[in-house]
Amino acid sequence: MAAGEPGNLGGYYFRFLPQKTFQSLSAPEITSRLRQWSMLGRIEAQAFGFDETFQAYRKDDFVMAFFKDPNVIPNLKLLSDSSGQWITLGTEVKKIEAISVPCTQLSMSFFNRLYDEDIVRDSGHIVKCLDCFCDPFLISDELRKVLLMEDSEKYEVFSQTDREEFLFCLFKHLCLGGALCQYEDVIKPYLETAKLIYKDLVSVRKNPQTKKIQITSFVFKVTAYDTAGMCYPSRKNHEQTFSYFIVDPIRRHVHVLYHCFGVGEMS
């Protein structure tokens, strides 16, 4: 078998699952929020199936096989930097980076500390502050301060470990939004949307021994490179441009959550 053919990469073969829809991104209430946050038309979830046992320690082989797979190449969507249109990969991936993202949270009570620390009032209103910049983001409330400003007094409310959690990452991405993001005055839309997307992407099961609910998915933040440099999720680096691979080893599905920072759909 010639070098570079999918059979060389540990035998993972993928298939695109276009029939899998993600309600958390398509429900009318959510699309109107994504429009307000300047993310609509720039955020996408796709599902793929695979045929081998997934082993987390072989994540790099898995991700590389994914980018080389003939069923992935014509179906994996990304936004073109030049045209702003949705395109498919169209380049040969030479190198990948897959960073493990902890995914252990089972409850939105993880965010209760926002109320306890007066970042959000009991009414759900986000406490305002004097405008300042944390490049490239405008900070005009205590929520964005706690998300972005490492030297702010309440930054410690979430530990480094907390901040690495997939649920925190999702919440933060929604709060920061796209290029013309209109911020919410209340916390509820961010929490609700993060919860819905999280539940849509992440798999859980009841442990037969302990009867406790446990997360079975593995999450990776993925970047791919071709001969010219970074090519996925975009050629341009931005905190709000990302691709997460959420792998369900039991169902043998991988969900891809993609967003490319820019001006979302307006109307």
C-alpha positions in Angstrom: 0.0 0.0 0.0 1.4 3.4 -1.0 2.4 5.8 1.8 -0.3 8.2 2.8 -3.2 5.9 2.1 -5.6 5.6 5.0 -4.8 2.0 5.6 -1.4 3.1 6.9 -2.8 5.0 9.8 -3.9 2.3 12.2 -6.8 1.1 10.1 -9.3 3.9 11.0 -11.9 4.3 8.2 -14.5 7.1 8.5 -17.9 7.7 7.0 -19.8 11.0 6.9 -23.2 11.0 8.8 -25.1 13.8 7.1 -28.4 12.6 8.6 -27.2 13.5 12.1 -28.6 16.9 13.0 -27.7 19.1 15.9 -30.8 20.7 17.4 -28.7 22.8 19.7 -27.4 24.9 16.7 -30.6 24.9 14.5 -33.5 25.6 16.9 -35.0 29.0 16.1 -34.3 30.4 19.6 -30.7 29.4 19.3 -30.2 30.7 15.8 -31.5 34.1 16.9 -29.0 34.1 19.8 -26.1 33.1 17.5 -27.1 35.9 15.1 -26.9 38.4 18.0 -23.5 37.0 19.0 -22.2 37.3 15.4 -21.7 33.5 15.1 -24.6 32.5 12.9 -23.4 31.0 9.6 -19.9 30.6 11.0 -20.5 27.8 13.5 -21.1 24.2 12.4 -21.4 20.7 13.9 -20.9 17.6 11.8 -20.9 13.9 12.6 -18.7 11.1 11.3 -18.6 7.4 12.1 -15.5 5.2 12.4 -14.9 1.5 12.4 -12.1 0.6 14.8 -11.8 0.7 18.6 -10.8 4.2 19.7 -7.8 4.4 22.1 -7.2 7.8 23.6 -3.4 7.3 23.7 -3.5 7.0 19.9 -5.4 10.2 19.4 -2.8 11.6 17.0 -3.1 8.6 14.7 -6.9 8.8 14.8 -7.0 12.5 13.9 -4.4 12.2 11.2 -6.3 9.2 9.7 -9.4 11.4 9.9 -7.9 14.2 7.8 -6.5 11.7 5.2 -9.8 9.8 4.9 -11.5 9.9 1.4 -14.9 10.2 3.1 -13.7 13.2 5.3 -11.9 15.3 2.7 -14.9 16.1 0.5 -17.3 16.5 3.5 -15.5 18.3 6.3 -16.6 21.9 6.2 -14.5 25.0 7.0 -14.8 28.7 6.1 -12.5 30.1 3.4 -10.3 33.0 4.7 -10.5 34.7 1.3 -14.1 34.3 0.1 -15.9 33.8 3.5 -17.7 30.9 1.9 -18.0 27.3 3.3 -15.5 25.0 1.5 -14.1 21.6 2.1 -10.5 20.7 3.1 -8.9 20.7 -0.4 -5.3 20.4 0.8 -3.1 17.6 2.0 -2.6 17.6 5.7 1.0 17.0 6.7 0.8 17.5 10.5 -1.9 17.6 13.2 -2.1 18.8 16.8 -4.8 17.3 19.0 -4.9 18.7 22.5 -6.9 16.7 25.1 -9.7 18.8 26.6 -11.0 17.5 30.0 -14.7 16.8 29.9 -16.0 15.8 33.3 -18.8 18.3 34.2 -22.3 16.9 34.5 -24.1 19.9 35.9 -24.5 23.6 35.2 -24.0 24.2 38.9 -20.4 24.6 37.8 -21.3 28.2 37.0 -23.1 29.0 40.3 -20.0 30.8 41.6 -20.7 33.6 39.1 -23.7 34.5 41.4 -21.7 33.9 44.6 -19.0 36.2 43.5 -21.2 39.1 42.4 -20.3 38.7 38.7 -24.0 38.1 38.1 -26.8 39.4 40.3 -29.5 37.2 41.7 -31.8 38.5 39.0 -29.4 37.1 36.4 -28.2 40.5 35.3 -24.5 40.6 34.5 -22.7 43.3 36.6 -21.3 46.1 34.4 -17.8 47.6 34.7 -15.9 50.5 33.1 -14.9 49.7 29.5 -11.4 48.4 28.9 -9.7 46.3 26.2 -8.2 42.9 26.5 -7.0 42.7 22.9 -9.0 42.0 20.7 -12.0 42.0 23.0 -13.9 44.9 24.6 -14.6 44.3 28.2 -17.7 46.1 29.6 -18.8 43.7 32.4 -17.6 41.5 35.2 -18.3 38.3 33.2 -15.9 39.1 30.4 -13.4 40.3 33.0 -13.4 36.9 34.7 -13.2 35.1 31.3 -10.3 37.2 30.0 -8.4 39.3 32.4 -5.8 37.3 34.3 -4.9 40.2 36.6 -8.5 40.9 37.6 -9.3 40.2 41.3 -12.0 37.6 40.4 -10.1 35.7 37.8 -9.3 33.1 40.5 -13.0 32.2 40.8 -12.3 29.6 38.1 -9.1 27.6 38.6 -6.8 26.7 35.6 -8.3 23.2 35.7 -11.8 24.6 35.6 -10.9 26.8 32.6 -9.7 23.7 30.7 -13.0 21.9 31.0 -14.9 21.6 27.7 -18.1 23.1 29.3 -16.2 26.2 30.3 -14.6 26.5 26.9 -18.0 26.3 25.2 -19.5 28.9 27.6 -16.5 31.2 27.0 -16.7 30.9 23.2 -20.4 31.8 23.3 -19.8 34.8 25.6 -17.1 36.2 23.4 -18.9 35.5 20.1 -17.9 36.8 16.7 -16.6 40.1 15.2 -19.8 42.1 15.7 -21.0 40.4 18.9 -23.8 42.1 20.8 -23.4 41.1 24.4 -26.3 39.9 26.6 -27.3 41.8 29.7 -28.3 38.6 31.4 -26.5 35.3 31.9 -29.3 32.9 31.0 -28.9 32.8 27.2 -25.2 31.9 27.5 -25.8 29.2 30.1 -28.8 27.7 28.3 -27.0 27.6 24.9 -23.8 26.1 26.3 -25.8 23.4 28.1 -27.8 22.5 24.9 -24.7 22.3 22.7 -22.8 20.3 25.4 -25.6 17.8 25.7 -25.9 17.5 22.0 -22.2 16.7 21.5 -21.2 14.8 24.6 -22.3 11.2 25.3 -23.1 9.9 28.8 -24.1 6.5 30.2 -25.0 5.0 33.6 -22.1 3.1 35.1 -23.5 -0.5 35.6 -21.6 -0.9 38.9 -22.0 2.5 40.6 -25.3 3.5 38.8 -23.8 7.0 38.4 -24.0 8.9 35.2 -20.6 9.3 33.6 -19.3 11.0 30.4 -18.0 8.5 27.9 -16.7 11.1 25.3 -13.2 12.2 24.7 -12.7 15.8 23.5 -9.8 17.2 21.5 -9.0 20.7 20.3 -7.7 20.1 16.8 -5.4 22.0 14.4 -4.1 20.7 11.1 -1.1 21.9 9.0 -0.2 21.6 5.3 3.1 22.5 3.6 2.2 26.2 3.9 1.4 26.1 7.6 -1.9 26.0 9.6 -4.8 25.1 7.3 -7.5 24.0 9.7 -9.7 25.3 11.4 -8.4 28.3 9.5 -5.1 29.8 8.1 -5.5 32.6 10.6 -5.1 32.1 14.3 -7.8 33.6 16.7 -9.0 32.7 20.2 -12.5 32.3 18.8 -11.6 30.2 15.8 -11.6 26.5 16.9 -12.5 22.9 16.1 -13.3 20.4 18.8 -13.5 16.7 18.0 -15.8 14.9 20.5 -15.2 11.2 20.2 -17.8 8.6 21.4 -15.8 5.4 21.6 -18.9 3.3 22.3 -21.1 4.4 19.4 -17.9 5.1 17.3 -19.0 8.5 16.3 -17.0 11.7 16.2 -18.7 15.1 16.4 -16.9 18.0 15.0 -17.7 21.5 16.4 -16.3 24.2 14.3 -16.3 28.0 14.4 -14.4 30.6 12.5 -14.2 34.1 13.9 -15.7 36.8 11.7 -18.9 38.7 11.0 -21.9 36.4 11.3 -25.1 36.5 9.3 -27.1 39.6 10.1 -30.6 39.1 8.8 
